[in-house]
Amino acid sequence: MVRRAKWMGPVGEAEDVAENNHLTENESVTRKAKLSGRTLAWLKTDVGLLVVLAIVRVALHTATNGQYGFHRDELQMLDDARHLDWGFVVYPPVVPLLARLELVLFGTSLVGFRFLAAMAVSAAMVIAGLIAKELGGGRREQVLAAIATGISPVSLAQGAVFQYVSFDYLWCVLLTYFLVRLLKTEDARWWLAIGAVIGLGMQTKYTMAFFATGLVAEWY
């Protein structure tokens, strides 16, 4: 027996389309609700709380970094950003390259030019909290370590201007975290991360060599 397709007519087709759209909207709402729930749950974790503190720090710098004009070192960085090279007399090429990126994104906006520096020192807060966690600290100790890192004079100063010191500061804190992980896990693969950060640090500020030398002298 051959079944004949049921003719729905314009009204039936419209109802079917409306029903499909309603199902699609429900699925979309459900996905958004699940995503919001996962995001909220993540923000309640130790790492999520540290990230929130870092975001607050970036927002604080963004709100206050538009004052007093460019620092003389920033003027030098602006010039180097416009004349990129493989290295400069005072510092390697990474920070002028980042300055060039900010020029492309924000022009000569004072707040925009200092944005990556604010992000760097704020990221160091998160890493400091993770170091406290690796050393056995609970949430309170992690938050305390992050806040102490965030309000230290060096951190506050380097988040308010764009200099190579801001990023050198971040690499040193990150290198310390990798060293703690190496000592705790005794996993030799952490040497790869340590070497990568030392290399990145050497392309940011030559003083990373002192950290690397101390590490080698202590290890051997």
C-alpha positions, 0 to 999 in steps of 0.5 A: 500500500502506498501512503499518501503524504498528508497535506498540511496546508499553509496553516499547518506549515506555519504551526510546524515552523513555529513549533520548531522555532520554539524548540530551538529557542528552548535549546538555546536558553538551556545551553545558555543556562548550563554555560552560565551555571558552569561559569558561576561554578568556576568563579567559585573555585580557588582559581576563579576567585584569583582571576576575579581579583586580577580582573578587579586590579586591571579595572582599577588600573584602567580607571586611573592610568590616564593621568600625568602623561607619558613617562620618559621611559614610555616615550622611549618605548614609543619610539622603539615601537615605531622602529622595531628591531631585533634588539636595542641597547637597553633591552631585547625586542619583546617589549617594543613589539608589545608596544607596537601591538598597543599602538596598533590597537589603541594608538597613543591613548595613555590608558591603552598604552598601559593596558598590557602592563596592567594585565601583566602585573595582575596576572602575577597576582593569580600566579602568586595565589597558585604558588601559595596553593602549591605550598599547602595554603587554603583559599584564605592564604591564596587570596592573601598572597594574591592581594599582597602581590597586588598591593606591593609598591613594585607591582602598583608602580609597574602596573601604572606605566608601560615598561619592560620591568612589568613583564620581567616581573611577570616572568619571574613570578611564573618561573618561581611557580614552575620551580615550585611545581618541579620540586613538588612533583619531581617531574622533569618535564617542568624543565621545558616550561622553566627553559621557555620562561627563561628564554622569554625573560631573556628576550624581555630584560637581560636581568633574567640572566641573574635568576637563571644563574642563581637557579643553576648555582643552587641546583648544581 
